[in-house]
Amino acid sequence: MTDLKRDLLRSRRTRRGFTRGAVALGLGAPAAAHMTFAGSAFAHQESSPAASPATSFGEDLDLANLSPDVSEPTEPVTITFASWVGSSEVLQALRDQFQELHPNITVDFEDVPAEEFTDRLTTRIAGGNPPDVAFLDQSAVVDFASRNALLELGPYAEGSAAVIVEDYVPAFLEAALWEERLYGLPYDGESTGLFYRTDLFEAAGIAGPPTTWEEFEAAAQALTDTEARTYGFITFATEAAYYWYPWLWQNGGELLSEDGTQIMFNSDAGKEAAEFYVRLADYSPADYLNSNSYDGRIAFAEGQVAMYVAGAWFAGVMQSEFPDINGLWSAAPLPERVRCATTVAGDTLVIPVSSQNHDASWKWIEFLSAPQNLALWTLGTPENPATLLPTRTSLLENPAIFENNPILEGFAQQMECGITNAAPNPRYGEVETLLNDALGRAIYGETDAATAVDEAAQEGQAILDEG
């Protein structure tokens, strides 16, 4: 197991652990239920109470017998479920229902901080003591699957009445595949949009959210007053790569070649995108450069920052943690350049191959993935709407699915031009770390943006060439 530990450790990713923690916090709290997509922005609008969308899907399924060919355990077994969302009331209620339907299976939750999860899972797998099921950021699935650390789920899915592989949104499904085999069940997702303070825009005489790069930078400059310590945008050097990706893609750039062997992010389009992105630090508060996207919510809530790029999770956090500013902010699609592009990200249910009780573990993640349960997890209830997106096309295309939280409809529409950073190379995690550090140095003014992406590409290509 020494080689496996070394390989997994060297391939871990720098990603959005803090924002995933925010999603977990938002699941049991009221979200922005009075927002809806209108034209080029998410505009405030009252909505009438609606029945939980979870009641409309999967009613024909026998939740106790979703995989008839997978036997129930004849003796009591306990499976462990490692995640950073175990405190969610929704997840606890689903566990209670599952255990009633499967009296010989007990599910124990193991809570791990989001920012530590990948490292902890790596260590446990390498030590031969993995959890039975893990709630894994989708960007890490290829890393683990390529090291033979995850159980292939295709044979289970073929006999399932609840898991329909063809129904998953392609971007999410692709992140769960390695060498065309299924190693995880996509469980929740998000696309990235632009949040902005409507009160600050009005005070600055800006009519609405920017729709182009030129408008975006002009707005950021107009909204920045360093003497008053108010800023047009907020940048996080610690998460530089992840939040740069949409600008790269909007400019027509790519991370890697289609076969995953060649680095492409330092193309002319990539350098131009990096220069634009790094320049935005001129309109960002310096005291947040070394912070993270979750902690940065405070600057937005206090009116120190006028524009903030984040996933739909941010709407739930604002509504639940800062209700006093409801009505003073809204959301819009990201501005466009050469093409529409936004980051699509999410979480995936996986089973470590060296774990015990594979059949019981499958029954648990299959139950969670039934459409009514997946809808409940991602969308919540009328009393407690959540701000995640379902990973299944049939749910996203149903007009009733967003009645409880209309803001998600706009983010779902954004998924039409969504791109995942789950690159088709198991060693891209190492490259992403180099890229993140290089862009961070550029943000701090230690190097220029073009040099930063060139250096990351040169060092990263050497890693990919090692195989």
C-alpha positions in Angstrom: 0.0 0.0 0.0 3.0 2.3 0.2 3.0 3.0 -3.6 -0.8 3.7 -3.5 -0.3 6.2 -0.7 2.4 8.0 -2.6 0.5 8.1 -5.8 -2.7 9.3 -4.2 -0.9 12.0 -2.1 0.9 13.4 -5.1 -2.4 13.6 -7.1 -4.6 15.4 -4.6 -6.2 18.7 -5.8 -6.4 22.2 -4.6 -10.1 22.9 -4.8 -13.0 24.6 -3.2 -13.2 22.9 0.2 -14.3 26.0 2.0 -17.2 26.5 -0.4 -18.2 22.9 -0.1 -18.3 23.5 3.7 -20.6 26.4 3.0 -23.0 24.2 1.0 -23.2 21.8 3.9 -24.1 24.6 6.3 -26.7 25.9 3.9 -28.6 22.6 3.5 -30.6 22.9 6.7 -31.2 26.6 6.5 -33.6 28.8 4.5 -32.1 29.8 1.2 -32.9 32.6 -1.2 -36.4 31.4 -2.1 -37.6 34.7 -3.6 -35.1 35.0 -6.5 -35.8 34.0 -10.0 -34.0 34.2 -13.4 -35.2 37.1 -15.6 -33.4 38.1 -18.7 -29.7 38.5 -18.0 -30.0 38.6 -14.2 -31.5 36.8 -11.3 -34.2 39.3 -10.3 -36.2 39.5 -7.0 -39.7 38.1 -7.3 -42.3 36.8 -4.8 -43.2 33.2 -5.2 -46.1 31.3 -3.8 -45.6 28.3 -1.5 -45.3 25.0 -3.4 -45.2 21.4 -2.5 -41.8 19.8 -2.0 -40.5 18.8 -5.4 -39.3 15.5 -3.8 -42.9 14.4 -3.7 -43.3 14.6 -7.5 -40.5 12.2 -8.5 -39.9 8.5 -8.1 -43.2 7.6 -6.6 -43.4 4.4 -8.6 -40.2 3.1 -7.1 -40.0 0.5 -4.4 -37.4 2.1 -2.2 -36.9 -1.1 -0.3 -36.0 -3.1 -3.4 -34.3 -0.9 -5.9 -31.8 -3.6 -6.9 -33.6 -7.0 -6.8 -30.5 -8.9 -7.7 -28.5 -7.5 -4.9 -29.2 -9.5 -1.7 -30.0 -8.0 1.6 -27.5 -8.9 4.4 -28.7 -11.9 6.4 -27.0 -10.6 9.5 -26.8 -7.0 10.9 -24.0 -5.0 9.3 -22.8 -1.5 9.9 -21.4 0.7 7.1 -19.6 4.0 7.6 -20.4 7.1 5.5 -17.6 9.6 5.5 -18.5 13.2 4.6 -18.6 16.8 5.7 -22.4 17.0 5.6 -23.4 14.5 8.3 -25.0 17.1 10.4 -27.6 17.9 7.7 -31.1 17.2 9.0 -32.1 16.1 5.5 -29.4 13.5 5.4 -30.2 12.2 8.9 -33.8 11.8 7.9 -32.9 9.9 4.8 -30.7 7.6 6.9 -33.6 6.9 9.3 -35.9 6.0 6.4 -33.2 3.8 4.8 -32.6 1.9 8.0 -36.4 1.3 8.4 -36.4 -0.2 4.9 -33.2 -2.2 5.5 -33.3 -3.3 9.1 -30.1 -5.3 8.8 -28.0 -2.2 7.6 -26.9 0.5 10.0 -25.3 3.6 8.6 -22.8 5.4 10.8 -21.8 9.0 9.8 -18.2 10.0 10.0 -17.7 13.7 9.8 -14.5 15.1 8.2 -13.8 18.8 7.5 -14.3 19.5 3.8 -10.8 21.0 3.4 -9.2 17.9 4.9 -11.4 15.3 3.2 -9.3 14.2 0.3 -6.1 13.9 2.4 -7.9 11.9 5.1 -9.5 9.5 2.6 -6.1 9.1 0.9 -4.5 8.1 4.2 -7.3 5.7 5.2 -7.3 4.0 1.8 -3.5 3.6 1.9 -3.7 2.3 5.4 -6.3 -0.4 4.5 -9.0 1.2 6.7 -11.3 3.1 4.3 -14.9 4.1 5.0 -17.5 2.0 3.3 -18.9 5.0 1.4 -17.4 8.5 0.8 -18.9 11.8 -0.3 -16.2 13.0 -2.6 -15.7 16.2 -4.6 -16.2 15.2 -8.2 -12.8 16.6 -9.2 -11.1 13.9 -7.2 -12.9 10.8 -8.6 -10.5 10.3 -11.5 -7.5 10.6 -9.1 -8.8 7.8 -6.9 -10.3 5.6 -9.7 -7.1 5.7 -11.7 -5.2 4.3 -8.7 -7.6 1.3 -8.5 -8.9 2.7 -5.2 -12.6 2.8 -6.0 -15.2 0.1 -6.7 -16.5 0.1 -10.3 -20.3 0.7 -10.0 -21.4 -0.1 -13.6 -22.5 -3.7 -12.9 -24.6 -2.5 -9.9 -26.1 0.4 -11.9 -27.2 -2.0 -14.7 -29.6 -3.8 -12.4 -30.9 -0.7 -10.6 -34.4 0.7 -10.9 -33.3 4.0 -9.4 -29.9 4.7 -11.0 -30.2 5.5 -14.7 -26.8 6.3 -15.9 -28.0 8.0 -19.1 -30.1 10.4 -17.1 -27.1 12.1 -15.5 -26.0 15.5 -16.8 -23.0 14.7 -19.1 -20.6 17.0 -17.3 -21.3 15.3 -14.0 -21.3 11.8 -15.5 -17.9 12.4 -17.2 -16.4 13.4 -13.9 -17.4 10.0 -12.5 -15.9 8.0 -15.3 -12.4 6.6 -15.7 -11.6 4.7 -18.9 -15.3 4.7 -19.7 -16.2 2.9 -16.5 -18.4 4.3 -13.7 -16.8 4.8 -10.3 -19.3 7.1 -8.6 -22.8 8.4 -8.5 -23.1 12.2 -9.1 -25.1 13.5 -6.2 -25.3 17.3 -6.3 -23.9 20.1 -8.4 -23.6 23.8 -9.0 -22.7 26.3 -11.7 -21.0 29.5 -11.1 -22.6 33.0 -11.4 -22.0 36.6 -10.5 -23.5 38.0 -7.3 -23.6 41.7 -7.0 -24.8 44.4 -4.5 -27.7 46.2 -6.1 -27.5 49.0 -3.6 -23.8 49.7 -4.5 -24.5 49.5 -8.2 -27.3 52.0 -7.8 -25.2 54.4 -5.8 -22.5 54.2 -8.5 -25.0 54.8 -11.3 -24.5 51.4 -12.9 -27.7 50.2 -14.5 -27.3 46.5 -14.2 -24.8 43.6 -14.0 -22.0 43.5 -16.6 -22.4 41.2 -19.5 -18.9 41.6 -21.1 -15.4 41.6 -19.8 -15.1 45.3 -20.6 -18.2 46.1 -18.7 -17.0 44.0 -15.8 -13.7 45.8 -15.4 -15.3 49.2 -15.9 -17.8 48.4 -13.1 -15.1 47.0 -10.8 -13.1 50.2 -11.3 -16.1 52.5 -10.7 -17.1 50.6 -7.6 -13.6 50.8 -6.0 -12.8 53.6 -3.6 -9.6 52.6 -1.7 -9.9 55.5 0.7 -13.4 54.4 1.7 -12.2 50.8 1.7 -14.9 49.7 -0.8 -14.0 47.5 -3.7 -15.6 46.4 -7.0 -14.5 42.7 -6.8 -12.9 40.2 -4.5 -10.1 37.8 -5.4 -8.7 34.9 -3.4 -5.1 33.9 -4.2 -5.5 30.7 -2.2 -8.2 29.6 -4.7 -6.8 31.4 -7.8 -6.9 28.5 -10.3 -10.5 27.4 -9.6 -11.9 30.9 -10.0 -9.8 31.6 -13.0 -11.2 28.7 -15.0 -14.4 30.5 -16.2 -12.4 33.4 -17.6 -10.1 30.9 -19.4 -13.0 29.1 -20.9 -14.9 32.3 -21.8 -11.9 33.4 -23.8 -11.8 30.1 -25.8 -9.0 28.5 -23.8 -8.8 24.9 -22.5 -7.0 23.2 -19.6 -5.7 20.2 -21.5 -5.8 18.6 -24.9 -8.8 16.4 -25.5 -6.8 13.2 -24.8 -5.5 14.8 -21.5 -1.8 14.6 -22.4 -0.9 18.2 -23.3 -1.3 21.4 -21.2 -3.3 24.1 -23.1 -4.0 26.7 -20.5 -0.9 28.8 -21.5 -2.2 29.5 -25.0 -2.6 33.0 -26.2 -6.2 32.9 -25.0 -5.1 31.6 -21.7 -2.5 34.3 -21.2 -5.0 37.0 -22.1 -7.5 35.5 -19.6 -4.8 35.3 -16.9 -3.8 38.9 -17.5 -7.4 40.1 -17.2 -8.0 37.9 -14.1 -4.9 39.0 -12.3 -5.6 42.7 -13.0 -8.9 42.3 -11.1 -6.8 42.2 -7.9 -6.4 46.0 -8.4 -10.1 46.3 -7.5 -10.1 43.8 -4.6 -9.4 44.2 -0.9 -5.8 43.2 -0.1 -6.8 41.9 3.3 -8.8 39.1 1.7 -6.2 37.9 -0.9 -4.9 35.2 1.5 -8.4 34.3 2.7 -10.9 31.9 1.0 -14.2 32.2 -0.8 -16.3 31.2 2.2 -14.7 33.7 4.6 -15.0 36.4 1.9 -18.8 36.3 2.3 -18.4 38.8 5.2 -16.9 41.4 2.9 -19.8 41.1 0.5 -22.4 41.2 3.4 -20.8 44.3 4.9 -20.8 46.1 1.6 -17.0 46.2 1.4 -17.2 44.3 -1.9 -19.7 44.9 -4.7 -19.2 41.8 -7.0 -18.5 38.2 -6.0 -18.2 35.1 -8.2 -19.5 31.9 -6.6 -21.9 29.0 -7.0 -25.5 29.0 -6.0 -24.5 27.9 -2.5 -23.7 31.6 -1.9 -27.3 32.5 -2.2 -28.3 30.2 0.6 -25.4 31.5 2.8 -26.5 35.1 2.3 -30.1 34.4 3.0 -29.5 32.4 6.2 -26.5 34.2 7.7 -27.2 37.7 6.6 -30.9 38.2 6.3 -30.6 42.0 7.0 -29.3 42.6 3.4 -32.0 40.6 1.6 -33.2 42.8 -1.2 -29.7 44.5 -1.5 -28.1 41.9 -3.7 -29.0 39.8 -6.8 -27.3 37.4 -9.1 -26.6 37.2 -12.8 -24.8 35.0 -15.4 -21.0 35.5 -15.7 -20.0 38.0 -18.4 -19.1 36.5 -21.7 -16.1 36.9 -24.1 -15.6 34.5 -27.0 -18.2 32.1 -25.6 -20.5 31.5 -22.7 -18.7 29.4 -20.1 -19.1 28.7 -16.4 -17.6 26.2 -13.9 -19.7 23.2 -13.2 -18.8 21.3 -10.0 -20.3 18.9 -7.5 -20.1 15.9 -5.2 -20.1 12.2 -5.9 -20.9 9.1 -3.9 -18.1 6.5 -4.1 -17.3 3.1 -2.6 -13.6 2.4 -1.8 -12.7 -0.9 -3.4 -10.9 -2.1 -0.2 -13.9 -1.5 2.0 -16.2 -4.1 3.4 -19.9 -4.7 2.7 -20.0 -3.6 -0.9 -23.6 -4.7 -1.4 -24.9 -2.9 1.6 -22.9 0.2 0.6 -24.4 0.1 -2.8 -27.9 -0.1 -1.4 -27.2 3.1 0.6 -25.9 5.2 -2.2 -28.6 3.8 -4.6 -31.3 4.9 -2.1 -29.7 8.3 -1.8 -29.7 8.6 -5.6 -33.4 7.7 -6.1 -34.9 10.8 -7.8 -37.1 11.8 -4.9 -34.3 11.6 -2.5 -31.8 13.3 -4.8 -34.4 16.1 -5.3 -34.9 16.4 -1.5 -31.1 16.6 -0.9 -30.4 19.2 -3.6 -33.6 21.4 -3.4 -34.8 20.9 0.1 -38.4 21.7 1.2 -40.7 24.7 1.1 -39.7 25.5 4.7 -36.0 24.9 4.2 -35.1 25.2 0.5 -31.5 24.3 -0.4 -29.3 25.8 -3.1 -27.8 22.9 -5.0 -28.6 21.5 -8.4 -29.8 18.0 -9.2 -27.4 16.0 -11.3 -30.1 14.3 -13.4 -31.5 15.7 -16.6 -35.0 14.5 -15.9 -35.2 16.6 -12.7 -33.6 19.7 -14.2 -36.0 19.7 -17.2 -39.1 19.3 -15.1 -40.7 22.8 -14.8 -41.9 22.2 -11.3 -38.5 21.4 -9.9 -37.6 25.0 -9.0 -40.9 26.1 -7.5 -39.5 26.2 -3.9 -36.2 28.0 -4.8 -36.5 29.8 -8.2 -33.0 31.2 -8.0 -31.7 27.8 -9.0 -33.5 27.9 -12.4 -31.0 30.5 -13.6 -28.0 28.5 -12.4 -29.5 25.4 -14.1 -29.7 27.3 -17.3 -26.1 28.3 -16.9 -25.2 24.6 -16.9 -25.9 24.6 -20.7 -22.5 26.2 -21.1 -21.0 24.6 -18.0 -17.5 23.0 -18.1 -15.9 20.8 -15.4 -12.4 21.2 -14.2 -12.3 17.4 -13.5 -9.6 17.1 -16.2 -9.1 13.7 -18.0 -5.7 13.0 -16.4 -5.2 11.5 -13.0 -2.1 13.8 -12.4 -3.8 17.0 -13.2 -4.3 17.6 -9.5 -0.6 18.2 -9.2 -0.6 20.5 -12.2 -3.5 22.5 -10.7 -1.6 23.0 -7.5 1.3 24.5 -9.6 -1.1 26.7 -11.5 -2.8 27.8 -8.3 0.5 28.8 -6.8 1.7 30.6 -9.9 -1.5 32.6 -10.3 -1.3 33.4 -6.6 2.2 34.9 -7.1 0.9 36.9 -10.0 -2.0 38.3 -7.9 0.5 39.4 -5.3 2.6 41.1 -7.9 5.6 38.7 -7.6 5.4 37.8 -11.3 3.3 38.8 -14.4 0.3 36.7 -15.4 1.7 35.4 -18.7 4.9 34.2 -17.1 2.9 32.6 -14.3 0.9 30.4 -16.6 3.9 29.6 -18.7 5.9 28.4 -15.7 3.0 26.3 -14.4 2.6 24.8 -17.9 6.3 23.9 -18.2 6.5 22.3 -14.8 3.1 20.7 -15.2 3.8 19.2 -18.6 6.9 17.5 -17.1 4.5 15.9 -14.6 2.1 14.7 -17.2 4.9 13.3 -19.4 6.0 11.1 -16.5 2.7 9.3 -16.8 
